[in-house]
Structures are given as structure tokens and as C-alpha cells.
């Protein structure tokens, strides 16, 4: 029966830790950076060479 109390305590600690980390991420707006990174491959390269490749 003591192990059940220990497991409940550990579960509560893990849930509280996850909620605290989630709220910290939302407060610092870390999720906005993920959206920018996902759109980077869709942007055209501004420094790309415009000459066609003739090494066929």
C-alpha cells in the first residue's frame, strides 16, 4: 500500500512539472519560433545565383 502512495505522489509531481514548463513556454512565446522555422524552406533564396547551370 505504501508503493501506491509513492506512485500517486510521483505522478502529481510530474504533472505539476509539465504544467509549469508548458506555462513557461507560453509566457516566453517559444511556439512562435516553430512556425517561422517551418516556413523557411518555402521562402526563395535572396542570395541565390540567377545564372543557369551549364555543367550538363
C-alpha positions, -999 to 999 in steps of 0.1 A, spaced: 0 0 0 30 23 6 40 20 -31 6 33 -42 10 65 -22 45 69 -36 33 64 -72 5 89 -67 30 115 -53 54 110 -82 26 113 -108 14 145 -92 49 159 -92 53 150 -129 20 166 -139 28 198 -120 62 199 -136 48 195 -171 22 223 -164 48 246 -151 71 240 -181 41 245 -205 31 278 -189 67 290 -190 69 282 -228 36 300 -234 48 330 -214 80 333 -234 62 327 -267 85 299 -277 59 284 -300 61 314 -325 96 304 -334 84 269 -345 61 284 -371 89 306 -385 112 276 -389 86 256 -407 81 284 -433 118 289 -440 121 262 -468 92 279 -487 110 313 -490 130 320 -520 167 324 -516 176 361 -520 213 354 -524 209 326 -550 228 328 -582 204 336 -611 226 321 -638 215 287 -652 238 257 -645 256 247 -678 275 218 -664 254 191 -680 
